[in-house]
Amino acid sequence: MYVLNELSNDGHCYGTREQLLEESEKILEIEKSRVDSMLDRMIEEKAVMPDGEDAIFLLPFYHSELGIANRMKAIPKKYY
């Protein structure tokens, strides 16, 4: 979650699994295999939320993105 927070400080709403593995190894000095298994456990425990192909969100960002997407779907097509 630390790496996702750091990515959000740089303006990102999510990180890809590979990005999280790379950044965790670099920033936290933890082997990718350990980070990969911790990431799976965090997803299983719903501490972070996967979405789509490879995006992994912190929960507040996931819910914000979902809310925005739902609002955009509700806009009548004549407005865009």
Phi and psi in radians as a Rosetta constraint file:
Dihedral C 1 N 2 CA 2 C 2 CIRCULARHARMONIC -1.040 0.35
Dihedral N 2 CA 2 C 2 N 3 CIRCULARHARMONIC -0.787 0.35
Dihedral C 2 N 3 CA 3 C 3 CIRCULARHARMONIC -1.150 0.35
Dihedral N 3 CA 3 C 3 N 4 CIRCULARHARMONIC -0.704 0.35
Dihedral C 3 N 4 CA 4 C 4 CIRCULARHARMONIC -1.076 0.35
Dihedral N 4 CA 4 C 4 N 5 CIRCULARHARMONIC -0.695 0.35
Dihedral C 4 N 5 CA 5 C 5 CIRCULARHARMONIC -1.090 0.35
Dihedral N 5 CA 5 C 5 N 6 CIRCULARHARMONIC -0.743 0.35
Dihedral C 5 N 6 CA 6 C 6 CIRCULARHARMONIC -1.107 0.35
Dihedral N 6 CA 6 C 6 N 7 CIRCULARHARMONIC -0.712 0.35
Dihedral C 6 N 7 CA 7 C 7 CIRCULARHARMONIC -1.107 0.35
Dihedral N 7 CA 7 C 7 N 8 CIRCULARHARMONIC -0.673 0.35
Dihedral C 7 N 8 CA 8 C 8 CIRCULARHARMONIC -1.160 0.35
Dihedral N 8 CA 8 C 8 N 9 CIRCULARHARMONIC -0.563 0.35
Dihedral C 8 N 9 CA 9 C 9 CIRCULARHARMONIC -1.126 0.35
Dihedral N 9 CA 9 C 9 N 10 CIRCULARHARMONIC -0.419 0.35
Dihedral C 9 N 10 CA 10 C 10 CIRCULARHARMONIC -1.600 0.35
Dihedral N 10 CA 10 C 10 N 11 CIRCULARHARMONIC 0.103 0.35
Dihedral C 10 N 11 CA 11 C 11 CIRCULARHARMONIC 1.719 0.35
Dihedral N 11 CA 11 C 11 N 12 CIRCULARHARMONIC 0.071 0.35
Dihedral C 11 N 12 CA 12 C 12 CIRCULARHARMONIC -1.540 0.35
Dihedral N 12 CA 12 C 12 N 13 CIRCULARHARMONIC 2.496 0.35
Dihedral C 12 N 13 CA 13 C 13 CIRCULARHARMONIC -1.593 0.35
Dihedral N 13 CA 13 C 13 N 14 CIRCULARHARMONIC -0.372 0.35
Dihedral C 13 N 14 CA 14 C 14 CIRCULARHARMONIC -2.664 0.35
Dihedral N 14 CA 14 C 14 N 15 CIRCULARHARMONIC 2.994 0.35
Dihedral C 14 N 15 CA 15 C 15 CIRCULARHARMONIC -2.266 0.35
Dihedral N 15 CA 15 C 15 N 16 CIRCULARHARMONIC 2.661 0.35
Dihedral C 15 N 16 CA 16 C 16 CIRCULARHARMONIC -1.452 0.35
Dihedral N 16 CA 16 C 16 N 17 CIRCULARHARMONIC 2.792 0.35
Dihedral C 16 N 17 CA 17 C 17 CIRCULARHARMONIC -0.989 0.35
Dihedral N 17 CA 17 C 17 N 18 CIRCULARHARMONIC -0.816 0.35
Dihedral C 17 N 18 CA 18 C 18 CIRCULARHARMONIC -1.098 0.35
Dihedral N 18 CA 18 C 18 N 19 CIRCULARHARMONIC -0.713 0.35
Dihedral C 18 N 19 CA 19 C 19 CIRCULARHARMONIC -1.076 0.35
Dihedral N 19 CA 19 C 19 N 20 CIRCULARHARMONIC -0.755 0.35
Dihedral C 19 N 20 CA 20 C 20 CIRCULARHARMONIC -1.159 0.35
Dihedral N 20 CA 20 C 20 N 21 CIRCULARHARMONIC -0.668 0.35
Dihedral C 20 N 21 CA 21 C 21 CIRCULARHARMONIC -1.132 0.35
Dihedral N 21 CA 21 C 21 N 22 CIRCULARHARMONIC -0.815 0.35
Dihedral C 21 N 22 CA 22 C 22 CIRCULARHARMONIC -1.096 0.35
Dihedral N 22 CA 22 C 22 N 23 CIRCULARHARMONIC -0.872 0.35
Dihedral C 22 N 23 CA 23 C 23 CIRCULARHARMONIC -1.161 0.35
Dihedral N 23 CA 23 C 23 N 24 CIRCULARHARMONIC -0.659 0.35
Dihedral C 23 N 24 CA 24 C 24 CIRCULARHARMONIC -1.125 0.35
Dihedral N 24 CA 24 C 24 N 25 CIRCULARHARMONIC -0.731 0.35
Dihedral C 24 N 25 CA 25 C 25 CIRCULARHARMONIC -1.090 0.35
Dihedral N 25 CA 25 C 25 N 26 CIRCULARHARMONIC -0.729 0.35
Dihedral C 25 N 26 CA 26 C 26 CIRCULARHARMONIC -1.278 0.35
Dihedral N 26 CA 26 C 26 N 27 CIRCULARHARMONIC -0.884 0.35
Dihedral C 26 N 27 CA 27 C 27 CIRCULARHARMONIC -1.346 0.35
Dihedral N 27 CA 27 C 27 N 28 CIRCULARHARMONIC -0.808 0.35
Dihedral C 27 N 28 CA 28 C 28 CIRCULARHARMONIC -1.672 0.35
Dihedral N 28 CA 28 C 28 N 29 CIRCULARHARMONIC -0.153 0.35
Dihedral C 28 N 29 CA 29 C 29 CIRCULARHARMONIC 0.985 0.35
Dihedral N 29 CA 29 C 29 N 30 CIRCULARHARMONIC 0.848 0.35
Dihedral C 29 N 30 CA 30 C 30 CIRCULARHARMONIC -2.081 0.35
Dihedral N 30 CA 30 C 30 N 31 CIRCULARHARMONIC 2.436 0.35
Dihedral C 30 N 31 CA 31 C 31 CIRCULARHARMONIC -1.043 0.35
Dihedral N 31 CA 31 C 31 N 32 CIRCULARHARMONIC 2.497 0.35
Dihedral C 31 N 32 CA 32 C 32 CIRCULARHARMONIC -0.992 0.35
Dihedral N 32 CA 32 C 32 N 33 CIRCULARHARMONIC -0.677 0.35
Dihedral C 32 N 33 CA 33 C 33 CIRCULARHARMONIC -1.090 0.35
Dihedral N 33 CA 33 C 33 N 34 CIRCULARHARMONIC -0.667 0.35
Dihedral C 33 N 34 CA 34 C 34 CIRCULARHARMONIC -1.204 0.35
Dihedral N 34 CA 34 C 34 N 35 CIRCULARHARMONIC -0.743 0.35
Dihedral C 34 N 35 CA 35 C 35 CIRCULARHARMONIC -1.113 0.35
Dihedral N 35 CA 35 C 35 N 36 CIRCULARHARMONIC -0.715 0.35
Dihedral C 35 N 36 CA 36 C 36 CIRCULARHARMONIC -1.043 0.35
Dihedral N 36 CA 36 C 36 N 37 CIRCULARHARMONIC -0.791 0.35
Dihedral C 36 N 37 CA 37 C 37 CIRCULARHARMONIC -1.225 0.35
Dihedral N 37 CA 37 C 37 N 38 CIRCULARHARMONIC -0.627 0.35
Dihedral C 37 N 38 CA 38 C 38 CIRCULARHARMONIC -1.149 0.35
Dihedral N 38 CA 38 C 38 N 39 CIRCULARHARMONIC -0.669 0.35
Dihedral C 38 N 39 CA 39 C 39 CIRCULARHARMONIC -1.121 0.35
Dihedral N 39 CA 39 C 39 N 40 CIRCULARHARMONIC -0.735 0.35
Dihedral C 39 N 40 CA 40 C 40 CIRCULARHARMONIC -1.039 0.35
Dihedral N 40 CA 40 C 40 N 41 CIRCULARHARMONIC -0.740 0.35
Dihedral C 40 N 41 CA 41 C 41 CIRCULARHARMONIC -1.167 0.35
Dihedral N 41 CA 41 C 41 N 42 CIRCULARHARMONIC -0.692 0.35
Dihedral C 41 N 42 CA 42 C 42 CIRCULARHARMONIC -1.119 0.35
Dihedral N 42 CA 42 C 42 N 43 CIRCULARHARMONIC -0.650 0.35
Dihedral C 42 N 43 CA 43 C 43 CIRCULARHARMONIC -1.162 0.35
Dihedral N 43 CA 43 C 43 N 44 CIRCULARHARMONIC -0.780 0.35
Dihedral C 43 N 44 CA 44 C 44 CIRCULARHARMONIC -1.065 0.35
Dihedral N 44 CA 44 C 44 N 45 CIRCULARHARMONIC -0.680 0.35
Dihedral C 44 N 45 CA 45 C 45 CIRCULARHARMONIC -1.480 0.35
Dihedral N 45 CA 45 C 45 N 46 CIRCULARHARMONIC 0.004 0.35
Dihedral C 45 N 46 CA 46 C 46 CIRCULARHARMONIC 1.081 0.35
Dihedral N 46 CA 46 C 46 N 47 CIRCULARHARMONIC 0.584 0.35
Dihedral C 46 N 47 CA 47 C 47 CIRCULARHARMONIC -1.390 0.35
Dihedral N 47 CA 47 C 47 N 48 CIRCULARHARMONIC -0.491 0.35
Dihedral C 47 N 48 CA 48 C 48 CIRCULARHARMONIC -2.342 0.35
Dihedral N 48 CA 48 C 48 N 49 CIRCULARHARMONIC 2.838 0.35
Dihedral C 48 N 49 CA 49 C 49 CIRCULARHARMONIC -2.170 0.35
Dihedral N 49 CA 49 C 49 N 50 CIRCULARHARMONIC 2.117 0.35
Dihedral C 49 N 50 CA 50 C 50 CIRCULARHARMONIC -1.395 0.35
Dihedral N 50 CA 50 C 50 N 51 CIRCULARHARMONIC 2.630 0.35
Dihedral C 50 N 51 CA 51 C 51 CIRCULARHARMONIC -2.644 0.35
Dihedral N 51 CA 51 C 51 N 52 CIRCULARHARMONIC 2.346 0.35
Dihedral C 51 N 52 CA 52 C 52 CIRCULARHARMONIC 1.196 0.35
Dihedral N 52 CA 52 C 52 N 53 CIRCULARHARMONIC -2.606 0.35
Dihedral C 52 N 53 CA 53 C 53 CIRCULARHARMONIC -1.123 0.35
Dihedral N 53 CA 53 C 53 N 54 CIRCULARHARMONIC -0.965 0.35
Dihedral C 53 N 54 CA 54 C 54 CIRCULARHARMONIC -2.540 0.35
Dihedral N 54 CA 54 C 54 N 55 CIRCULARHARMONIC 0.116 0.35
Dihedral C 54 N 55 CA 55 C 55 CIRCULARHARMONIC -1.359 0.35
Dihedral N 55 CA 55 C 55 N 56 CIRCULARHARMONIC 2.393 0.35
Dihedral C 55 N 56 CA 56 C 56 CIRCULARHARMONIC -2.241 0.35
Dihedral N 56 CA 56 C 56 N 57 CIRCULARHARMONIC 2.140 0.35
Dihedral C 56 N 57 CA 57 C 57 CIRCULARHARMONIC -1.922 0.35
Dihedral N 57 CA 57 C 57 N 58 CIRCULARHARMONIC 2.617 0.35
Dihedral C 57 N 58 CA 58 C 58 CIRCULARHARMONIC -1.224 0.35
Dihedral N 58 CA 58 C 58 N 59 CIRCULARHARMONIC 2.586 0.35
Dihedral C 58 N 59 CA 59 C 59 CIRCULARHARMONIC -0.982 0.35
Dihedral N 59 CA 59 C 59 N 60 CIRCULARHARMONIC -0.779 0.35
Dihedral C 59 N 60 CA 60 C 60 CIRCULARHARMONIC -1.054 0.35
Dihedral N 60 CA 60 C 60 N 61 CIRCULARHARMONIC -0.653 0.35
Dihedral C 60 N 61 CA 61 C 61 CIRCULARHARMONIC -1.242 0.35
Dihedral N 61 CA 61 C 61 N 62 CIRCULARHARMONIC -0.648 0.35
Dihedral C 61 N 62 CA 62 C 62 CIRCULARHARMONIC -1.062 0.35
Dihedral N 62 CA 62 C 62 N 63 CIRCULARHARMONIC -0.861 0.35
Dihedral C 62 N 63 CA 63 C 63 CIRCULARHARMONIC -1.167 0.35
Dihedral N 63 CA 63 C 63 N 64 CIRCULARHARMONIC -0.610 0.35
Dihedral C 63 N 64 CA 64 C 64 CIRCULARHARMONIC -1.129 0.35
Dihedral N 64 CA 64 C 64 N 65 CIRCULARHARMONIC -0.824 0.35
Dihedral C 64 N 65 CA 65 C 65 CIRCULARHARMONIC -1.086 0.35
Dihedral N 65 CA 65 C 65 N 66 CIRCULARHARMONIC -0.717 0.35
Dihedral C 65 N 66 CA 66 C 66 CIRCULARHARMONIC -1.112 0.35
Dihedral N 66 CA 66 C 66 N 67 CIRCULARHARMONIC -0.758 0.35
Dihedral C 66 N 67 CA 67 C 67 CIRCULARHARMONIC -1.096 0.35
Dihedral N 67 CA 67 C 67 N 68 CIRCULARHARMONIC -0.738 0.35
Dihedral C 67 N 68 CA 68 C 68 CIRCULARHARMONIC -1.109 0.35
Dihedral N 68 CA 68 C 68 N 69 CIRCULARHARMONIC -0.776 0.35
Dihedral C 68 N 69 CA 69 C 69 CIRCULARHARMONIC -1.063 0.35
Dihedral N 69 CA 69 C 69 N 70 CIRCULARHARMONIC -0.749 0.35
Dihedral C 69 N 70 CA 70 C 70 CIRCULARHARMONIC -1.132 0.35
Dihedral N 70 CA 70 C 70 N 71 CIRCULARHARMONIC -0.680 0.35
Dihedral C 70 N 71 CA 71 C 71 CIRCULARHARMONIC -1.157 0.35
Dihedral N 71 CA 71 C 71 N 72 CIRCULARHARMONIC -0.692 0.35
Dihedral C 71 N 72 CA 72 C 72 CIRCULARHARMONIC -1.152 0.35
Dihedral N 72 CA 72 C 72 N 73 CIRCULARHARMONIC -0.631 0.35
Dihedral C 72 N 73 CA 73 C 73 CIRCULARHARMONIC -1.114 0.35
Dihedral N 73 CA 73 C 73 N 74 CIRCULARHARMONIC -0.510 0.35
Dihedral C 73 N 74 CA 74 C 74 CIRCULARHARMONIC -1.388 0.35
Dihedral N 74 CA 74 C 74 N 75 CIRCULARHARMONIC -0.228 0.35
Dihedral C 74 N 75 CA 75 C 75 CIRCULARHARMONIC -1.275 0.35
Dihedral N 75 CA 75 C 75 N 76 CIRCULARHARMONIC 2.202 0.35
Dihedral C 75 N 76 CA 76 C 76 CIRCULARHARMONIC -1.043 0.35
Dihedral N 76 CA 76 C 76 N 77 CIRCULARHARMONIC 2.502 0.35
Dihedral C 76 N 77 CA 77 C 77 CIRCULARHARMONIC -1.051 0.35
Dihedral N 77 CA 77 C 77 N 78 CIRCULARHARMONIC -0.404 0.35
Dihedral C 77 N 78 CA 78 C 78 CIRCULARHARMONIC -1.157 0.35
Dihedral N 78 CA 78 C 78 N 79 CIRCULARHARMONIC -0.242 0.35
Dihedral C 78 N 79 CA 79 C 79 CIRCULARHARMONIC -1.638 0.35
Dihedral N 79 CA 79 C 79 N 80 CIRCULARHARMONIC -0.014 0.35
